[in-house]
Amino acid sequence: MKLKSGFLAMATVATLWGAAGDPVFADSGHSHSSHAESASAEAAVPADSLTREQALKAINDAILYMEEALGEENRESLFNDGSVMETLHEKTVSMQEALEKLEVDADSLDKGNGVRLKAAIEQLSERANEYHIATHDKDAEKALAEVKKMMGALKLIELSLKVEQ
């Protein structure tokens, strides 16, 4: 079952476009040409080769970077498509790959845990999409709120997986 989240759909399409030079979340009103080559760098690891632990680490690392990107010293680069935004796109691709891995794993869990895991994955994906929108709107307060919500969704993902072990 594929997630209906705009985040995963956009990130998947963007990953496929990575070789063509269009990074994650490219849109018509937003130029990414200065960092198109590096956007697909972390996408090289297929989701099915990740372990659950690696997937959780990739998600956690991406969320922590999203929070760090909102720091005063990074905001200008984040909000003006600088190197912070470039790295954010790379982390987003890694997180998307990790979420795909965990979504596949959800099918191997008992029905209740699988449903909870998929719901938490979708929640995290939606929050990541809202974070992205907030960064392009240069709304640090909303973006930080979305980071906190992603951290909560990650805890739900971890709990769903822990119950199964």
N, C-alpha and C positions, 0 to 999 in steps of 0.2 A: 504494500500500500504506500503510495507516494504521498508525501506531505503536501499540503495545499499552501504552505507558507510562501509568500512572495520572496522571502529571503533565500530559501533553498532553491527556488526556481531561478531567481536571478543569479545566484552564485554558481549554480550548475551551468547555466548558459554561458556565464562569464568565464568559467573554467574552460569550457570548450572553445571559447573565442580567444583564450589566452595566447594561443599560438599565432593568432591573427593580429594580436596587439591590443585587444580591448580587455582591460582588466575588470575585476569584479565591480558591479554596480555602475558601470558606465551608463550615462544617459546623455541625451542630446544637448542638455544645457550645462554639461560638466565635462571639461577636457581632462583627460588622463594621459595624454600623449607623452608627457615627460617621464612617466614611469611605467609604460606599458610592458616593457620586457620583463621586469622583475615581478609583476603581479602574478604570473603563473609559476614562479620558481618553486613554491612550496606545494603546488598542486601535483607535482610529479609523483608523489607517493599515493598509490591507489588506496582507496578506502578499505578494500578487503584485505590489505596487507597490514593494517593497523591492529594492534591488540586493543582490548577495552581500556587498559591502563594508558596506552599511548593516546587513544582517542580522548580520554578524560583529561590527560595532561595538555593536549593540543587545545581543547576547549578552554580549560582553565587559563592557559598562557594567553590565549586570544582575549579573554575577558579582562585579565589583569592589564594587558597592553591597552585595551580600550579605555580602561580607567586612567592609566598613566598618560595616555594621549591627551586627556582633558586637563592635565596639569598646566599651570600658568606658563611654564617654560616651553610647553609643546603646542599650545593652542594656535599660535600664529601659523605654524607649519601645518597643523591639522586642518585649520579652517581655510587655508590658502593653497591647498593641494601640494604641500611640500613633502619632505621625506617622511614625516610622521604619517601622513595620509597614505603614502606609498606602502609603508610597513603595515599599516592598518589593513590595507587591501590584501596583503600577503597573509596576514594572520586570519583574516576572514575566510580566505580560501582553505587554509588549514582547518579552521573550525568547521567549515561546511563539509569537508571530507570526513572529519571525525564524527559529525552528526549523522552522516550517511552510514558510516560503519555501525554506529549504535542503533540506528533505525533497523538495519538488517538484523542485528543481534536481538532486537525486540521480538522478532518472529520466533526465536528459539526459547523465549521465556514462557512461563505459564501465562495463561490468557490475561489475568488481572494485572500482573506486573508488566506484561508487554504493552497493554493498553495505557497503563500509567507512564511507562517509559516514553511511548510515542507522544503522549499528551505533553510531557515535560519537554521533549525535543521540539515539538511544535511551538510551545510557549517560548523557549529560548530563541528559536529562529525568528519568531515574530518580534521579540524584544530587540534582537540584533538588527533587524530591519528598521525598527523605530530609532535605534541608536544611529544608524547610518543616515537616516533622514534628518535627525536632529543635528548631526555634524555638518551636513550640507546646508542646513538652515542656520548654522553657527550658534546653536542653542546649547551651550555647555550644561546648563542646569537640567534640561530635559535629557540630554545624553547621559549625564551622570545617573539620573533616576533610572534610565534603561539599563545601565551597567548593574545597578543594585538588583534590579528585577532578573537580569541574566544570572547573577550569582545565586539567587534563590532558585531559579529553574535548574541550574547545575546541581544544586543540592538535591533537588527532587530526582534528577537523573541518577545521581550517585546512590540515593536511597533505593531506587527501583532496582539497580544492579546489585546492591549489597544484599537485599532480601533474597535474591536468587542464589547467592553463593553459599 
